Amino acid sequence: MSYYVYITTNPAKTVLYIGITNNLSNRMTQHYTQRGSTQTFAGRYFCYNLVHVEEYQDINAAIAREKELKGWTRAKKDVLIAIDNPERLFIQT
């Protein structure tokens, strides 16, 4: 099974959300349908545009990476996104 650590952003690209899932396509659909919902961070800030994804085979490695990324500064996250996605284009799932 594959696990994905991902970063989404809002349409204005001002907010980042980091998450983990084993079904990236389904999770992105959930983020989109929950946009505007005050019940979740991603919903409240309209974070449904995928800008970075990493795939792992080991759930523990994926969880560790998610925690690592969440501890990074915004500037460091922006550099990570820019390495593979310099235009910060939205990734289609």
MDTraj code that builds the backbone (N, CA, C; nanometers):
import mdtraj as md
import numpy as np

residues = "MET SER TYR TYR VAL TYR ILE THR THR ASN PRO ALA LYS THR VAL LEU TYR ILE GLY ILE THR ASN ASN LEU SER ASN ARG MET THR GLN HIS TYR THR GLN ARG GLY SER THR GLN THR PHE ALA GLY ARG TYR PHE CYS TYR ASN LEU VAL HIS VAL GLU GLU TYR GLN ASP ILE ASN ALA ALA ILE ALA ARG GLU LYS GLU LEU LYS GLY TRP THR ARG ALA LYS LYS ASP VAL LEU ILE ALA ILE ASP ASN PRO GLU ARG LEU PHE ILE GLN THR".split()
xyz = np.array([
    [0.0845, -0.1181, 0.0000],
    [0.0000, 0.0000, 0.0000],
    [0.0889, 0.1243, 0.0000],
    [0.0442, 0.2272, -0.0667],
    [0.1151, 0.3543, -0.0712],
    [0.0490, 0.4547, 0.0212],
    [0.1313, 0.5401, 0.0776],
    [0.0856, 0.6491, 0.1633],
    [0.1432, 0.7780, 0.1061],
    [0.0652, 0.8829, 0.1121],
    [0.1042, 1.0089, 0.0512],
    [0.1048, 1.1202, 0.1551],
    [0.2146, 1.1917, 0.1606],
    [0.2231, 1.3149, 0.2379],
    [0.2067, 1.4255, 0.1343],
    [0.1145, 1.5161, 0.1606],
    [0.0815, 1.6142, 0.0579],
    [0.0684, 1.7534, 0.1175],
    [0.0816, 1.8509, 0.0297],
    [0.0616, 1.9907, 0.0672],
    [-0.0412, 2.0488, -0.0285],
    [-0.1427, 2.1126, 0.0294],
    [-0.2418, 2.1836, -0.0505],
    [-0.2350, 2.3315, -0.0143],
    [-0.2928, 2.4119, -0.1005],
    [-0.2998, 2.5552, -0.0754],
    [-0.4353, 2.6068, -0.1210],
    [-0.4632, 2.7297, -0.0833],
    [-0.5885, 2.7931, -0.1243],
    [-0.5686, 2.8610, -0.2603],
    [-0.6750, 2.9060, -0.3257],
    [-0.6611, 2.9688, -0.4577],
    [-0.5659, 3.0884, -0.4595],
    [-0.5591, 3.1630, -0.3512],
    [-0.4684, 3.2782, -0.3451],
    [-0.3249, 3.2377, -0.3125],
    [-0.3045, 3.1102, -0.2808],
    [-0.1732, 3.0537, -0.2481],
    [-0.1115, 3.1193, -0.1242],
    [-0.1949, 3.1548, -0.0275],
    [-0.1467, 3.2205, 0.0931],
    [-0.1415, 3.1292, 0.2149],
    [-0.2092, 3.0146, 0.2082],
    [-0.2165, 2.9221, 0.3212],
    [-0.1745, 2.7838, 0.2731],
    [-0.0984, 2.7122, 0.3564],
    [-0.0593, 2.5752, 0.3243],
    [-0.1207, 2.4793, 0.4253],
    [-0.1594, 2.3621, 0.3763],
    [-0.2099, 2.2549, 0.4614],
    [-0.1290, 2.1305, 0.4300],
    [-0.0827, 2.0609, 0.5320],
    [-0.0063, 1.9376, 0.5147],
    [-0.0867, 1.8226, 0.5722],
    [-0.0985, 1.7155, 0.4941],
    [-0.1738, 1.6002, 0.5389],
    [-0.1125, 1.4701, 0.4913],
    [-0.1747, 1.3606, 0.5311],
    [-0.1316, 1.2265, 0.4933],
    [-0.2558, 1.1449, 0.4584],
    [-0.2428, 1.0580, 0.3587],
    [-0.3553, 0.9748, 0.3156],
    [-0.3039, 0.8513, 0.2435],
    [-0.3899, 0.7514, 0.2315],
    [-0.3549, 0.6359, 0.1488],
    [-0.4367, 0.6355, 0.0196],
    [-0.5196, 0.7377, 0.0007],
    [-0.5978, 0.7514, -0.1214],
    [-0.6001, 0.8996, -0.1595],
    [-0.5006, 0.9401, -0.2358],
    [-0.4823, 1.0819, -0.2655],
    [-0.5991, 1.1409, -0.3443],
    [-0.6466, 1.0699, -0.4429],
    [-0.7569, 1.1208, -0.5243],
    [-0.8817, 1.1442, -0.4396],
    [-0.9158, 1.0479, -0.3570],
    [-1.0324, 1.0611, -0.2693],
    [-1.0141, 1.1765, -0.1704],
    [-0.8937, 1.1883, -0.1164],
    [-0.8684, 1.2938, -0.0174],
    [-0.8803, 1.4323, -0.0803],
    [-0.8323, 1.4478, -0.2034],
    [-0.8425, 1.5775, -0.2698],
    [-0.9885, 1.6120, -0.2992],
    [-1.0667, 1.5105, -0.3327],
    [-1.2100, 1.5322, -0.3522],
    [-1.2742, 1.5783, -0.2215],
    [-1.2362, 1.5163, -0.1105],
    [-1.2885, 1.5569, 0.0199],
    [-1.2527, 1.7018, 0.0504],
    [-1.1269, 1.7397, 0.0266],
    [-1.0866, 1.8785, 0.0515],
    [-1.1712, 1.9744, -0.0320],
    [-1.1936, 1.9385, -0.1577],
    [-1.2701, 2.0269, -0.2449],
    [-1.4156, 2.0391, -0.2000],
    [-1.4769, 1.9273, -0.1678],
    [-1.6186, 1.9320, -0.1295],
    [-1.6392, 1.9953, 0.0080],
    [-1.5365, 1.9960, 0.0915],
    [-1.5471, 2.0562, 0.2247],
    [-1.4980, 2.2008, 0.2278],
    [-1.4671, 2.2568, 0.1104],
    [-1.4158, 2.3950, 0.1073],
    [-1.5191, 2.4888, 0.1692],
    [-1.4708, 2.5822, 0.2482],
    [-1.5604, 2.6770, 0.3141],
    [-1.6168, 2.6272, 0.4452],
    [-1.5992, 2.5000, 0.4763],
    [-1.6498, 2.4448, 0.6019],
    [-1.5645, 2.4946, 0.7182],
    [-1.6280, 2.5400, 0.8226],
    [-1.5540, 2.5876, 0.9399],
    [-1.5112, 2.4735, 1.0309],
    [-1.5493, 2.3505, 0.9973],
    [-1.5182, 2.2352, 1.0819],
    [-1.3734, 2.1885, 1.0699],
    [-1.3058, 2.2221, 0.9595],
    [-1.1677, 2.1778, 0.9391],
    [-1.0805, 2.2952, 0.8969],
    [-0.9512, 2.2830, 0.9235],
    [-0.8570, 2.3869, 0.8821],
    [-0.8576, 2.4015, 0.7306],
    [-0.8434, 2.2881, 0.6594],
    [-0.8394, 2.2928, 0.5129],
    [-0.9677, 2.3513, 0.4558],
    [-1.0799, 2.3187, 0.5155],
    [-1.2076, 2.3724, 0.4691],
    [-1.2209, 2.5207, 0.4960],
    [-1.1850, 2.5603, 0.6164],
    [-1.1965, 2.7007, 0.6570],
    [-1.1116, 2.7916, 0.5685],
    [-0.9946, 2.7419, 0.5253],
    [-0.9031, 2.8240, 0.4456],
    [-0.9009, 2.7853, 0.2972],
    [-0.9967, 2.7026, 0.2539],
    [-1.0115, 2.6656, 0.1137],
    [-0.8851, 2.6007, 0.0561],
    [-0.8222, 2.5155, 0.1336],
    [-0.6987, 2.4488, 0.0907],
    [-0.7321, 2.3193, 0.0167],
    [-0.7613, 2.3321, -0.1104],
    [-0.7974, 2.2151, -0.1898],
    [-0.7114, 2.1998, -0.3155],
    [-0.6132, 2.2849, -0.3340],
    [-0.5266, 2.2778, -0.4513],
    [-0.3948, 2.2092, -0.4146],
    [-0.3707, 2.0935, -0.4733],
    [-0.2518, 2.0145, -0.4448],
    [-0.1298, 2.0766, -0.5121],
    [-0.0247, 2.1051, -0.4332],
    [0.0967, 2.1652, -0.4888],
    [0.2216, 2.0807, -0.4642],
    [0.2128, 1.9800, -0.3774],
    [0.3287, 1.8938, -0.3511],
    [0.2793, 1.7604, -0.2977],
    [0.3459, 1.6519, -0.3410],
    [0.3112, 1.5191, -0.2916],
    [0.4358, 1.4314, -0.2866],
    [0.4434, 1.3492, -0.1829],
    [0.5503, 1.2515, -0.1671],
    [0.4856, 1.1167, -0.1383],
    [0.5375, 1.0108, -0.1997],
    [0.4816, 0.8774, -0.1809],
    [0.5741, 0.7931, -0.0933],
    [0.5137, 0.7176, -0.0017],
    [0.5862, 0.6291, 0.0891],
    [0.5186, 0.4929, 0.0910],
    [0.5982, 0.3896, 0.1103],
    [0.5451, 0.2540, 0.1247],
    [0.5261, 0.2185, 0.2715],
    [0.5951, 0.2884, 0.3588],
    [0.5902, 0.2619, 0.5027],
    [0.5114, 0.3720, 0.5729],
    [0.4060, 0.3344, 0.6423],
    [0.3209, 0.4325, 0.7101],
    [0.3980, 0.5116, 0.8152],
    [0.4893, 0.4462, 0.8842],
    [0.5660, 0.5165, 0.9879],
    [0.6569, 0.6228, 0.9277],
    [0.7151, 0.5940, 0.8123],
    [0.7980, 0.6934, 0.7439],
    [0.7121, 0.8110, 0.6977],
    [0.5932, 0.7818, 0.6492],
    [0.5025, 0.8878, 0.6038],
    [0.4597, 0.9769, 0.7209],
    [0.4266, 0.9155, 0.8324],
    [0.3858, 0.9922, 0.9511],
    [0.5008, 1.0791, 0.9999],
    [0.6212, 1.0229, 1.0020],
    [0.7381, 1.0998, 1.0458],
    [0.7625, 1.2184, 0.9533],
    [0.7470, 1.1971, 0.8233],
    [0.7677, 1.3054, 0.7270],
    [0.6614, 1.4140, 0.7423],
    [0.5367, 1.3746, 0.7630],
    [0.4301, 1.4724, 0.7839],
    [0.4624, 1.5595, 0.9055],
    [0.5027, 1.4962, 1.0144],
    [0.5371, 1.5718, 1.1354],
    [0.6555, 1.6637, 1.1105],
    [0.7542, 1.6138, 1.0352],
    [0.8709, 1.6955, 1.0032],
    [0.8306, 1.8197, 0.9252],
    [0.7516, 1.8011, 0.8204],
    [0.7092, 1.9145, 0.7377],
    [0.6269, 2.0148, 0.8168],
    [0.5402, 1.9654, 0.9038],
    [0.4584, 2.0564, 0.9852],
    [0.5432, 2.1422, 1.0783],
    [0.6626, 2.0955, 1.1115],
    [0.7521, 2.1716, 1.1981],
    [0.8382, 2.2719, 1.1245],
    [0.8361, 2.2680, 0.9936],
    [0.9169, 2.3595, 0.9141],
    [0.8558, 2.4989, 0.9107],
    [0.9405, 2.5971, 0.8811],
    [0.8920, 2.7337, 0.8595],
    [0.8230, 2.7413, 0.7240],
    [0.7444, 2.8445, 0.7066],
    [0.6767, 2.8648, 0.5776],
    [0.7799, 2.8798, 0.4659],
    [0.8874, 2.9498, 0.4925],
    [0.9898, 2.9709, 0.3899],
    [1.0500, 2.8381, 0.3442],
    [1.0755, 2.7503, 0.4368],
    [1.1337, 2.6204, 0.4031],
    [1.0340, 2.5353, 0.3236],
    [0.9068, 2.5420, 0.3582],
    [0.8035, 2.4702, 0.2833],
    [0.7934, 2.5251, 0.1409],
    [0.8033, 2.6568, 0.1271],
    [0.7970, 2.7185, -0.0048],
    [0.9123, 2.6714, -0.0934],
    [1.0309, 2.6569, -0.0354],
    [1.1461, 2.6068, -0.1116],
    [1.1206, 2.4631, -0.1561],
    [1.0685, 2.3794, -0.0672],
    [1.0375, 2.2412, -0.1019],
    [0.9396, 2.2357, -0.2191],
    [0.8355, 2.3142, -0.2134],
    [0.7364, 2.3173, -0.3207],
    [0.8009, 2.3647, -0.4509],
    [0.8851, 2.4648, -0.4418],
    [0.9471, 2.5234, -0.5609],
    [1.0447, 2.4286, -0.6299],
    [1.1016, 2.3349, -0.5578],
    [1.1971, 2.2411, -0.6185],
    [1.1298, 2.1606, -0.7295],
    [1.0154, 2.1021, -0.7016],
    [0.9451, 2.0204, -0.8006],
    [0.8337, 2.0956, -0.8711],
    [0.7947, 2.2097, -0.8192],
    [0.6799, 2.2814, -0.8714],
    [0.7103, 2.4316, -0.8676],
    [0.8078, 2.4761, -0.9489],
    [0.8530, 2.6159, -0.9403],
    [0.7459, 2.7202, -0.9678],
    [0.6483, 2.6867, -1.0479],
    [0.5407, 2.7818, -1.0779],
    [0.4268, 2.7689, -0.9771],
    [0.4423, 2.6741, -0.8838],
    [0.3402, 2.6455, -0.7848],
    [0.2061, 2.6158, -0.8507],
    [0.2162, 2.5411, -0.9575],
    [0.0964, 2.5015, -1.0308],
    [0.0238, 2.3947, -0.9531],
    [-0.1032, 2.3883, -0.9728],
    [-0.1821, 2.2876, -0.9052],
    [-0.1628, 2.1533, -0.9739],
    [-0.1444, 2.0493, -0.8970],
    [-0.1222, 1.9154, -0.9477],
    [-0.2565, 1.8454, -0.9626],
    [-0.2799, 1.7882, -1.0779],
    [-0.4037, 1.7157, -1.1021],
    [-0.3910, 1.5744, -1.0456],
    [-0.4925, 1.5269, -0.9727],
    [-0.4882, 1.3912, -0.9177],
    [-0.5818, 1.3021, -0.9959],
])
top = md.Topology()
chain = top.add_chain()
for i, resn in enumerate(residues, 1):
    res = top.add_residue(resn, chain, resSeq=i)
    for name in ("N", "CA", "C"):
        top.add_atom(name, md.element.get_by_symbol(name[0]), res)
traj = md.Trajectory(xyz[None], top)
